Amino acid sequence: MTNNTILVVDDEIGIRELLSEILSDEGYHVVLAENAEQARNWRSQTRPDLVLLDIWMPDTDGITLLKDWASGGFLTMPVVMMSGHGTIDTAVEATRIGAFGYLEKPIPLQKLLSTVGRALRGGQSRQPSTLSLASLGRGTLISDLNKRLEQVANLKTPLLFTGEPGAGIELCARFMHRLNTPWVEPETLASLADAPLNLLEQARDGVLFLKDIGQINTLRQKGLLLIISKLEKYNVRLICATSSPLAELTAQGVYNPKLYEALSGLSISVPPLRAHREDIPELANQILLRFIESGEVPLTQFSTAALNCLRNYEWPGNLTQLSGVVRSLALTCTGDEITIDVVQQALEFPANSPASPPLSSVSPDIPLNISLREARDMFEKNYFEKLISQEGGNMTRVAERAGLERTHLYRKIKLLGIRLRGQ
């Protein structure tokens, strides 16, 4: 068996020895840690294929250690929590943070072995490059976001997430999902008009997640209103996402006022990456670590100057763009360190520019006597016009560099009033 290293973390020596004996007999390689400090030290040096983690320990409890691993980018392996005093709330919290599962002591032999087997198989199919909610950052803005999410997690009220593409809205939506309940996320929203009640039936007792609801036509808006009226009957939590200004669309008569009223009752804004840029160096390191541990990129690291350069970029494509840039930098790096010169070239900063590029290198002079929205539109219009010019009108390359899907890119260009060649 190729993935057979299991780290057992438990403060009771009897439990550690029993689990070690059972798992060793099954052919696994077992490593033991009697507290969180030992587990942290071992994880910082290598990656186990599975962790069996006790919740109640004297120095640091298992939930705290799980959170630390998640926020530090080290939760790239399945973790199964163990406890003799567990509660449903604790198990739910652990799975929301990223735990694979939960075992209650005393652990029946067959349940232990079946859970270990499933966790290891699941660990092989994990996507290490995918950020968890705990990995959005640790700055003030993200801490406040986490608190708001926890406050509304158990409500049944429809929830609207607003924010730019790539900012992490889907990760926030996933936080609302309870284990072993349906998660329905249709690829297109055509069924809102064709068969809205089918969506509710599929999501019964679970979550229905709808993206880009600011772009739907009148028929689909009516279908969404019907869904909202039937949520209680099907016991479904509706979560929607939009990067469009619904209030403005409603004022313009494009959006149904009743639908806007129903959706805006509980709304959470997910901040763009540039609004919490203090998190960018740590996030870049986390993403790189995930790519390295998954075998997608060779072993390398960022220089301090390179991280500072990433920190000061505007990131119009947010986390999606950052992940793509980190992967590209790691794959094209010729040495064992990603330098500032390589980052500047990838982000097209002027040669020999300082680690903190002047704002004029990525945006025009923007007057201060206009609203934030007008200033953002000016920046985005200038950004996309330069990008389109540099790529000679190749929209596939523009979408890749901006970290956007082509359909959203075209909508963005239309909203900003940018004329393409041939139009």
Number of C-alpha atoms within 10 A of each C-alpha: 6 6 14 18 18 23 23 24 25 27 20 12 12 10 16 19 14 11 20 20 13 15 18 14 10 11 11 17 16 20 16 21 19 18 22 23 13 12 20 15 11 16 16 10 8 10 17 20 21 24 27 23 29 27 27 18 17 12 11 13 15 24 20 13 17 23 19 17 20 22 22 17 23 22 25 24 23 24 27 23 25 23 21 13 10 16 10 9 8 16 21 17 15 23 19 19 21 23 24 21 20 23 20 17 13 10 14 10 11 9 12 15 15 11 17 21 14 13 22 23 14 13 19 14 9 14 13 25 20 15 23 22 22 25 26 25 22 18 13 12 14 20 14 11 18 17 11 12 16 13 10 14 16 12 11 15 19 19 24 24 22 22 18 20 24 21 23 22 24 19 16 20 23 16 20 20 21 18 13 7 12 16 20 18 15 14 9 10 20 15 16 24 18 12 12 19 19 13 17 24 14 16 23 21 19 23 25 25 21 22 20 16 18 20 18 17 16 13 13 20 21 18 20 24 19 16 21 19 11 14 21 14 10 16 16 26 26 24 23 22 25 20 19 17 11 22 15 11 16 17 11 9 10 16 20 17 15 12 17 17 12 16 23 15 11 13 15 18 15 18 18 20 26 19 12 17 20 17 20 23 19 20 25 22 17 23 22 27 21 22 23 19 18 16 11 15 19 16 17 18 20 21 14 14 17 20 22 20 24 24 23 18 23 16 22 24 24 21 24 20 20 23 23 17 20 20 21 13 20 23 15 12 18 11 11 13 15 22 19 22 17 16 21 21 11 14 16 11 19 11 9 10 14 14 21 13 17 13 13 9 12 18 17 15 11 14 10 8 8 9 10 10 9 13 17 13 14 17 18 19 20 16 16 20 16 15 19 17 12 12 13 12 14 12 16 13 16 22 20 15 18 21 23 21 15 16 9 14 18 15 12 18 16 12 12 15 10 15 10 13 8 4 5
